[in-house]
Amino acid sequence: MSRNLSQIVADLFARPTEGKELSTQIQRLGLEIRTVVQGEDTILGKFRGLLESFREVLPDEQQRYQAALQALSTTSKLSRQEIIKAMRAQLEELKIIEKNVMPSLIGWRDGLKTMEARSQGLKGEMANLQARIAQLEGEERTVQAAIAARQKDLESTEKTIKQLLADIGAEISALNKKAEELTAEVPAEKPAPPAAKPLPQKEPGNSDAPARKQKVEIQASPPPQDTKFQRKCPMCGGPFHLLELENKWQCYTCAYEEPDH
């Protein structure tokens, strides 16, 4: 666990807390867990950020996931399989956090057992010391009330923390599943070898002087740009350029690529 997360867990279970204070500490714990698992510097955090940034540009969910995966792969220099592996690792990290957090409740359980033992001891004293019955009965009622309150807080805390971790795990699993589906649907493309350019040939009977003249004329009057080298990106609508040597189209806005058919 991170240092901040460890401190929050220590504060949460260091002393009995009730009501709003307990709820606030659990909320702090949830925020810190999300920061550790889904922070901006993690693969999952970057992927979620890209999805959100493409929400208005790409209303279609599948296109948005495709664009986010492609952009993350380009910026992080990771393959899609490596991105999925990184998100799985963050899911495993969440399980490790759960293993580290839940044992801290043992202290509360031990305290509960101590109070229950004290309750039994007080009952024994009342049987042997009739003179102190009134005092001991009052103390016993107080302890029973504390037991009930602690039991309620314990059950509520266990349920809330488990639900919190389950929700975060479900979010990660859903993102991971979607990424796996998209990765399975779009296999990695192998770039085609560049086409060999034909060498210029001299026509029989022509001298070098006409050839040089023809070359000057071509340089003086370049042909207009062929529109086949540029069109709109099907993902974001930005300029879509043809990389002729790599035999593929590439968008400079969202990094989407597709082969040149």
Helices and strands as residue ranges (DSSP letters): H 3-14, H 19-38, H 43-53, H 61-76, H 80-101, G 102-105, H 106-128, G 130-132, H 133-185, H 208-220, G 227-229, E 230-232, E 239-243, E 248-251, E 257-259
